């Protein structure tokens, strides 16, 4: 029963994140920092509400690391939003999932962790997908690929910072810092390029926080309900759902080489997750 609930939770999570990605793509006419502002500001209602309701100290314990995590996460998110102006949304999301590779490299450098040869082979498979994307699909923007590549690097660094924070701070405190910093910086940097939302755009902008928050909540519930090796691979369904949204809602066209590259990226990362889970168990 628990495994069924975990699968259901992860499906809800990936659908929620895919919906958030779809909204981001719909709002490409807006400045990336304005989208960052609304993504963060609308999420603060949930994070502050949770912390106050449960009497959890908002300022946390490892405040220096919490601020750094917020700034690094903000950079990754802003670059991701920028990349969606130049890349199909499914391609951008799949490339952002390269973050675990960079996290593994950072873990070797900063945490002195070790990686097995097989993991490097899986990562090489994922990177071969990137090479195929760039080398064979000439329609892809080089600038967009650079943006999402750097976004993935910063996202990988976020994993390391969170591991350094450990269990000293509640997960919602960590997310709250991220959202507060993103709302402040995003708001300030979007002032000169502000695009006034009209009509349904207000609901879409508020939906960024709604889908982002509940995507995170259901993902957490999924990992709490079943073993990581059973649930983690389902996380990559977000790429599939987002790709389908791009095709149906935005008439995006993916070449054979793009689909092959995305498939190799997902396969390499899923195999790495499964291999790591077996090592832990």
Secondary structure, DSSP 8 states (H G I E B T S, - for coil): -HHHHHHHHHHHHHHHHHHHHHHHHHTTTS-HHHHHHHHHHHHHHHHHHHHHHTT--TT-S-HHHHHHHHHHHHHHHHHHHHHTTTS-HHHHHHHHTTHHHHHHHHHHHHS-----HHHHHHHHHHHHHHHHHHHH-TTS-HHHHHHHHHHHHHHHHHHHHHHHHTTSS-HHHHHHHHHHHHHHHHHHHHGGG-----TTHHHHHHHHHHHHHHHHHHHHHHHHHS-HHHHGGGGGHHHHHHHHHHHHHH-----HHHHHHHHHHHHHHHHHHHHHHHHH-
